[in-house]
Amino acid sequence: MVTYQGAGCLPYSVECAVRGLNPMTTRLVVADEERGGGTIVLAVSPALKALGVPGRCRLYEIQGKYDFIIAKPRMKLYMEFSDRIVNIFLKYVSVEDLYVYSVDESLLDLTTYRKFYNKSMIEIAQMIIRDIYQELHVIATAGIGQNMVMAKLALDLEGKKRRDLIAEWNYDLIPRKLWPQSNLNDIWGIGSKTAKKLYTMGIYNMGTLANYDPEKLKQHFGIIGYDLFLHANGMDLSKIQDKYKLFGGKHLNAGETLFQDYFNDEVLVLIREKIDQLCSRLGDDRIAGEVHLSVGYSKTANKRGFGRQKKLPTKTSDPNLIYETAASIFNYFYEEDTPVRTISVGLGKLEVFHGEQLDLFRPVDNQYMLNVAINGIKRKYGQTALFSATSLMPKASFLARSGLVGGHNA
């Protein structure tokens, strides 16, 4: 049995806690209004959701319609609360039975703890939720299921809406609780593009997906098609104890939503910055085999943008070589003078670096040792200790974002 514990929606819970407000009745959103009305609302309190405010929206969409408090994001504070919540979890389970999924979500395997506590799963969840509230004044919610996916679905689709903040599902409840869900975007693991594709296939709810031919799903979505089929049936064979295998990195990504239009070479500056960041995250012992680039155009362009990937000439951690490959993708697919508002760069086919294959027809390159030295300096003195001169250009964003946590104010 796996229990999923979510600390409510941590940002608004923390903002209410530090203000001495009731998070269940206070109308509050977490958003940085200094970025303008187009800024994304990071969290919405239950009182506003009850009025129809979606969990993700733009600030201008709700301003003037409701009276509410706007709390500026404080990511460092949220992470401090998150650490304290994780420490509470560790009072009840061992570290092997805990997976911290995000700043406000964790997975706990309580299977072997029922006999120890001599309590039901719901009673253990109530005990943990009570402990979190007494220590931090943060309201937590829980989903309980027979595997991680089922617990996550129980939390998202029912637990957050219940007055007792806890939902427990089992396989017998899947047809009644999950299959009627027709808004596929609300289902964990199904994005808007996947949902649209499912709709075009005649799959309008989770029940249809659960009874669809898995081989046909694989033809449309690849191996993810099998995952969609399993999840629609509430099935998940993975275990929390295998978390480092399950969630380990085969891919790294860095993206940014822009608050003004970028054009042509200005976008290449951002691409260079993202690649420098990704190469730092690769560290000294990993190399990449391919680069991914996604560019989203402004709404005013009436175009969708593009996303492409390309194999690197050689597996490497050299930011210069990776940038050349990414720039070739951009220069080929980008429509000149089209305004850009989103950018994402990824490195794929990661593997451990075991040494460089020497080439008799080219001189030995010391770039690897240079990268090791640069990474060492950044680890010791911070990411801004060394950076590309590109980041001093007018439209560069690295220095401005270096003080942010997760893209938001610390």
C-alpha positions in Angstrom: 0.0 0.0 0.0 1.4 3.4 -0.9 0.2 6.7 0.5 0.7 10.0 -1.3 1.0 13.0 1.0 0.7 16.4 -0.5 1.2 19.4 1.8 -2.0 21.0 0.4 -0.7 23.5 -2.1 2.3 24.5 -0.1 2.7 28.2 -1.3 -0.8 29.4 -0.3 -0.7 27.2 2.9 2.5 28.8 4.0 1.4 32.3 3.1 -1.7 31.8 5.2 0.3 30.3 8.0 2.7 33.2 8.3 -0.2 35.7 8.2 -2.2 33.8 10.8 -5.0 33.2 8.3 -7.2 30.2 7.7 -6.1 28.6 4.4 -9.5 27.0 3.8 -11.5 30.2 4.0 -9.0 32.9 3.0 -9.2 34.2 -0.6 -5.5 34.3 -1.6 -3.4 33.7 -4.7 0.4 33.4 -5.0 1.6 35.5 -7.9 4.2 38.1 -8.7 2.1 41.1 -9.8 5.3 43.1 -10.4 5.6 41.0 -13.6 2.3 42.4 -14.9 -1.2 41.0 -15.3 0.1 38.3 -17.6 2.0 36.6 -14.8 1.0 33.0 -14.0 -0.8 32.4 -10.7 1.2 29.8 -8.9 -1.3 28.8 -6.3 -5.0 29.4 -5.6 -6.7 28.9 -2.2 -9.7 26.6 -1.9 -12.0 29.5 -1.1 -11.3 31.0 -4.6 -11.4 27.6 -6.3 -14.9 27.1 -4.9 -15.8 30.3 -6.8 -14.6 28.8 -10.1 -11.0 30.1 -10.2 -8.8 27.5 -11.9 -5.6 26.3 -10.3 -3.5 27.7 -13.1 -4.5 31.0 -14.7 -3.1 34.5 -15.5 -3.5 37.2 -12.9 -5.4 39.5 -15.3 -8.1 36.8 -15.8 -9.3 37.1 -12.2 -8.4 40.7 -11.2 -11.5 42.8 -10.8 -13.8 39.7 -10.6 -13.0 38.8 -7.0 -11.5 40.3 -3.8 -8.4 38.4 -2.8 -4.9 38.8 -1.3 -2.0 38.6 -3.7 1.1 37.1 -2.1 4.4 37.5 -3.8 6.2 34.1 -4.2 8.9 33.3 -1.7 10.4 30.1 -2.9 13.1 29.9 -0.3 10.5 30.1 2.5 8.4 27.4 0.8 11.5 25.1 0.5 12.2 25.7 4.2 8.7 24.6 5.1 9.0 21.7 2.7 12.2 20.5 4.4 10.4 20.6 7.8 7.5 18.6 6.4 9.8 16.0 5.0 11.4 15.7 8.5 7.9 15.1 9.9 7.4 12.3 7.3 10.7 10.8 8.5 9.3 10.5 12.0 6.9 7.9 10.6 8.8 6.1 7.8 12.4 5.4 6.9 14.1 7.3 4.1 13.9 4.2 1.9 10.1 4.4 2.0 9.9 8.1 1.2 10.1 9.8 -2.2 10.0 13.7 -2.3 8.3 14.2 -5.6 8.3 18.0 -5.5 8.5 21.0 -3.1 4.9 20.2 -1.9 4.3 16.6 -2.8 5.8 13.4 -1.3 5.1 9.7 -1.7 5.3 7.4 1.4 5.1 3.6 1.3 3.2 2.7 4.5 2.7 -1.0 3.7 4.9 -2.3 6.4 4.0 0.3 9.0 0.3 -0.7 9.6 1.3 -3.4 12.1 3.9 -1.2 13.7 1.4 1.6 14.5 -1.6 -0.8 14.8 -3.6 1.6 12.8 -5.4 1.7 9.4 -4.0 3.6 6.5 -6.4 6.4 7.0 -5.6 6.6 10.7 -1.9 6.9 9.9 -2.6 9.6 7.4 -4.7 11.5 9.9 -1.9 11.2 12.4 0.7 12.7 10.0 -1.7 15.5 8.8 -2.4 16.4 12.4 1.3 16.5 13.2 2.1 18.8 10.2 -0.7 21.2 11.3 0.3 21.3 15.0 3.9 22.0 14.2 3.7 24.3 11.1 0.0 25.4 10.9 0.0 24.1 7.3 -3.0 22.0 6.1 -1.9 18.8 4.3 -4.0 16.5 2.2 -3.5 12.8 1.5 -4.4 10.2 -1.2 -4.2 6.5 -0.4 -4.0 3.8 -3.0 -2.6 0.3 -3.7 0.3 1.8 -5.7 1.8 5.2 -6.4 -0.3 6.2 -9.4 -3.6 5.2 -7.7 -2.6 7.2 -4.6 -1.7 10.2 -6.7 -5.0 10.0 -8.6 -6.9 9.7 -5.3 -5.2 12.8 -4.0 -5.7 14.9 -7.1 -9.3 13.9 -8.0 -10.8 13.5 -4.5 -8.5 14.0 -1.5 -8.1 17.8 -2.1 -11.8 18.2 -2.4 -12.9 16.3 0.7 -13.6 18.0 4.0 -11.5 15.4 5.8 -8.7 16.0 3.3 -8.1 12.2 2.7 -9.2 9.9 0.0 -8.6 6.1 -0.1 -8.9 4.2 -3.4 -8.6 0.5 -4.3 -8.9 -1.4 -7.6 -12.6 -2.0 -7.1 -13.3 1.8 -6.9 -11.4 2.6 -10.2 -14.4 2.1 -12.5 -16.6 4.4 -10.3 -14.0 7.0 -9.2 -11.6 7.3 -12.2 -13.3 6.1 -15.4 -16.1 8.8 -15.5 -13.4 11.5 -15.6 -13.8 13.3 -18.9 -11.4 16.2 -18.4 -8.3 14.3 -19.3 -6.1 17.4 -18.6 -6.9 16.9 -14.9 -5.3 13.4 -14.9 -1.7 13.2 -13.8 0.6 12.3 -16.7 -1.7 13.6 -19.4 -0.8 16.9 -20.9 -2.9 19.1 -23.1 -1.3 17.8 -26.3 -1.8 14.1 -25.3 -5.4 14.9 -24.3 -6.1 16.4 -27.7 -4.7 13.4 -29.5 -6.8 11.1 -27.3 -9.9 13.1 -28.1 -9.2 12.7 -31.9 -9.0 9.0 -31.3 -12.5 9.0 -29.8 -11.2 8.6 -26.2 -13.3 11.1 -24.2 -13.0 9.7 -20.7 -10.7 7.5 -18.6 -13.1 4.5 -19.0 -12.7 4.5 -22.7 -8.9 4.8 -22.3 -8.9 1.9 -19.8 -10.7 -0.4 -22.3 -8.8 0.7 -25.4 -6.5 -1.6 -27.3 -3.0 -1.1 -25.7 -1.3 -2.0 -28.9 -3.1 0.8 -30.8 -2.1 3.2 -28.0 1.5 2.1 -28.4 1.3 2.8 -32.1 0.1 6.4 -31.4 2.2 7.2 -28.4 5.1 4.8 -28.2 5.8 3.1 -24.9 4.0 5.9 -23.1 0.8 4.4 -24.6 1.2 1.4 -22.4 1.6 3.7 -19.4 -1.6 5.5 -20.3 -3.5 2.2 -20.5 -2.1 1.0 -17.1 -2.8 4.3 -15.4 -6.3 4.4 -16.6 -6.8 1.0 -14.9 -5.2 2.3 -11.7 -2.1 0.1 -12.3 1.5 0.9 -11.5 4.2 -1.8 -11.0 6.9 0.6 -9.8 7.9 0.9 -6.2 9.1 3.8 -4.1 12.2 1.8 -3.1 13.2 1.9 -6.8 12.9 5.7 -6.9 16.4 6.3 -8.0 16.0 3.9 -11.0 12.5 5.2 -11.8 13.2 8.9 -11.6 16.9 8.9 -12.4 18.1 11.2 -15.1 18.1 10.1 -18.7 17.3 13.7 -19.7 18.0 17.2 -18.5 15.9 20.2 -19.4 16.0 24.0 -18.9 13.2 26.3 -20.0 11.9 29.8 -19.6 8.7 31.7 -20.2 9.6 35.2 -21.5 7.9 38.4 -20.5 8.6 40.2 -23.7 9.1 39.2 -27.4 12.5 37.9 -28.4 13.7 37.8 -32.0 16.4 36.1 -34.0 19.9 36.4 -32.4 18.3 37.4 -29.1 16.9 33.8 -28.8 20.3 32.3 -29.6 21.6 34.2 -26.5 19.1 32.4 -24.3 19.8 29.1 -26.0 23.5 29.5 -25.1 22.7 30.4 -21.5 20.4 27.3 -21.1 23.1 25.0 -22.5 25.7 26.4 -20.1 23.4 25.7 -17.2 22.6 22.2 -18.5 26.3 21.4 -18.9 26.9 22.5 -15.3 24.2 20.1 -14.2 25.8 17.3 -16.2 28.7 17.6 -13.8 32.1 15.9 -14.4 30.9 12.4 -15.0 28.0 12.5 -17.5 27.8 13.2 -21.2 24.9 13.7 -23.6 24.1 12.1 -27.0 21.5 14.5 -28.3 20.1 18.0 -27.9 16.4 19.0 -27.9 15.1 22.5 -28.7 11.6 23.8 -28.3 10.6 27.3 -29.3 7.1 28.8 -28.7 6.0 31.8 -30.7 4.0 34.7 -29.3 0.2 34.6 -29.6 0.5 37.7 -31.9 2.4 35.6 -34.4 -0.5 33.1 -34.9 2.0 30.3 -35.2 2.7 27.3 -33.0 6.5 27.3 -32.9 8.5 24.1 -33.2 10.3 21.4 -31.3 13.1 19.3 -32.7 15.9 17.1 -31.5 19.2 16.3 -33.1 22.0 13.8 -32.5 25.3 15.3 -31.3 28.3 14.7 -33.6 29.9 12.9 -30.6 28.7 12.2 -27.0 30.0 15.1 -25.1 29.6 17.6 -22.2 31.2 20.4 -24.2 28.8 23.4 -24.2 30.3 24.8 -27.4 29.6 21.7 -29.4 26.2 21.3 -28.0 25.4 25.0 -28.7 26.5 24.6 -32.4 24.0 21.7 -32.8 21.2 23.5 -31.0 21.9 26.7 -33.1 21.7 24.6 -36.3 18.2 23.4 -35.3 17.1 27.0 -34.5 18.5 28.5 -37.7 16.8 25.8 -39.8 13.3 25.9 -38.3 13.0 29.4 -36.9 11.0 31.8 -39.1 12.9 35.0 -39.2 11.5 38.0 -37.2 8.8 35.9 -35.5 8.4 36.9 -31.8 9.3 34.2 -29.3 7.8 33.8 -25.9 8.9 30.4 -24.6 12.1 28.4 -25.0 13.2 25.0 -23.7 16.5 23.2 -24.2 17.1 19.6 -23.3 20.0 17.1 -23.3 19.1 13.4 -23.9 20.7 10.0 -24.1 22.8 10.8 -21.0 25.4 8.3 -19.9 28.4 8.1 -17.6 31.6 9.4 -19.0 34.3 6.7 -19.0 37.0 8.5 -20.9 37.5 10.1 -24.3 38.0 8.1 -27.5 41.2 9.5 -29.1 41.1 10.3 -32.8 44.3 9.9 -34.9 43.1 12.6 -37.3 42.5 15.5 -34.9 44.6 16.9 -32.0 43.8 16.1 -28.4 41.1 18.5 -27.1 41.5 19.8 -23.5 37.9 21.0 -23.4 36.8 18.3 -21.0 39.4 19.3 -18.4 38.4 22.9 -18.9 34.8 22.0 -18.2 35.8 20.1 -15.1 37.7 23.2 -13.8 34.7 25.5 -14.6 32.3 23.2 -12.8 34.6 23.0 -9.8 34.7 26.8 -9.5 30.9 27.1 -9.8 30.4 24.5 -7.1 32.7 26.3 -4.8 31.8 29.9 -5.5 28.4 29.8 -7.1 26.9 29.8 -10.6 27.7 33.4 -11.2 31.4 33.0 -10.4 32.1 32.1 -14.1 29.7 32.6 -17.0 29.8 33.2 -20.7 30.2 36.9 -21.8 27.0 36.2 -23.8 25.1 36.7 -20.5 26.2 40.4 -20.5 24.2 41.1 -23.6 21.1 43.3 -23.3 18.5 40.5 -23.7 20.4 37.9 -21.7 18.5 36.5 -18.6 21.0 34.4 -16.7 22.2 37.1 -14.3 18.7 38.3 -13.6 17.5 34.8 -12.9 20.5 33.7 -10.9 18.9 35.0 -7.7 15.6 33.1 -8.3 14.6 29.7 -7.0 12.7 27.6 -9.6 12.2 30.8 -11.7 10.6 32.7 -8.9 11.7 35.1 -6.1 13.6 33.5 -3.3 
